[in-house]
Amino acid sequence: MRVTQWAHDWLAEQGFTDLWINILTLAIDIIAILIISFIADYIARRILLSVAQRLVLKTKATWDDYLLEHKVFRNLAHLVPAVIVLLSIPLIFRDHEEVVGPLVKAAKIYITILAAAGLNRLFRALMKYVEEEASFKGKPYKTILQVLQVLNVFAAVMVGVSVLTGTKLGAILGAFAGATAILILIFQDTINGLLANFQITMYDLVEKGDWITFERYGVDGDVVSIDLTTVKVRNWDNTISSIPAKAFVSDSFVNWRGMKNANMRRIKRNILIDINSIALCDEEMLERFGKIKFVKEYVESRQTEIDKYNDEHGFDKGAASINGRHQTNIGIYRAYIKNYLANHPKVSKKEDATMMVRQLQPTAQGVPLEVYCFSADIVWENYEAIQSDIFDHLYAATEFFGLRLYQQVSGRDVHDSLSAGKSK
């Protein structure tokens, strides 16, 4: 018996024409199917969601928590009334065969969209899970899931076209296979990005949370996400930069992850010494330098070694003679810097933390003394403070060794010099 037989008979008894009877019974059929769908949706959500939530809370696993958070179960619940409506359409509208076909197509497309959206939510939930789970770190699971998302959308579009046109899915896929070359040309950037993403993951070039510097793109900051074709970086000024994934394979960039893992950061800076202030040490200078704690032992042991050598070879003693070996103020200053760094509490003393002070090639700006060591604190603010404190001290200590720092002549220097000449 028809679902709306009673309505048809009642309308006929009231004297309605066949046209109005058909219109009104169709409206009643539509209202009936809407009521059925709402009731089925309500029951499905109440039962499925409550059961799923209880099961998720009982399990110790964390992956199902992400499914609940991304509403995967809610999307599944919406499929139940959609399937019921699809099965009910031929029964409820059997007296209106002209609308059965379009309604069935609409229901199938709606189910396809729901299924694709559900799979997309599932992939997003799993993506979040593999990002947070330490055991999946450094593996290309996120990239694979992003590829599956793309394939999911492609499959949904193909199914939708098949339903709308009435063409078999195999025939549609066959037609697309013939257009593979065109598709590759259209999606070449996506394909290149995908391959680059796999290389980034396989060779562990960069991962989320890494501090990178990419001069070509003006990027300096932390990686916030690695997507299918782009890598997003939050710069220190809080701007977000998007870099093509393939750039990390083809171009050169700096990844500071090694610094973070070692928990120490390099300090490398020059002190420019005026070459005219470099001198051999006389007795008075050696006596004065011998009172400085960080070089006292060095001055004494070094002078003993030099005196022994000069005696053995018959060289005169004292800075007045150029013969033989002598200590210099810049050499003692280098030793002072080395011992100062070795005793600094914020300079790393790890075995692989190189610490040295070396003299570089003289330039027009003087003789560079390069200070090379590692800070024990890698936090940017703290690192800069440590580096500044070290060089504040070293700059101020230079004059104690009879040395002068190089600085280009300024207008003020010329003015003071001329003023001094006039006063004489």
Buried (B, 14 or more C-beta within 10 A) or exposed (E): EBBBEEBBEEBEEEEBEEEEBBEBBBEBBBEBBEEBBEEBBEEBBEEBBEEBEEEBEEEEEEBBBBBBBBBBBBBBBBBBBBBBBBEBBEEBBEBBEEEBEEBBBBBBBBBBBBBBBBBBBBBBBBBBBBBEEEEBBEEBBBBBBBBBBBEBEEBBEBBBEBBEEEEEEEEBEEEEEEEEEEEEEEEEEBBBBBBBBBBBBEEEBBBBEBBBBBEEBEBBBBBEBBBBBBBBBBEEEEEEBEBBBBBBBEEEBEBBBEBBEBEBBBBEBBBBBBBEBBBBBBEEBBEBBBEBEBBEEBBEEBBEEBBEEBEEEEBEBEBEEEEBBBBBBBBBBBBBBBBBBEEBEBBBBEEEBEBEBEEEEEEEBBBBBEBBBBBBBBEEEBBEBBBEEBBEEBEEBBEEBBBBBBEEEEEEEEEEEEEEEEEE
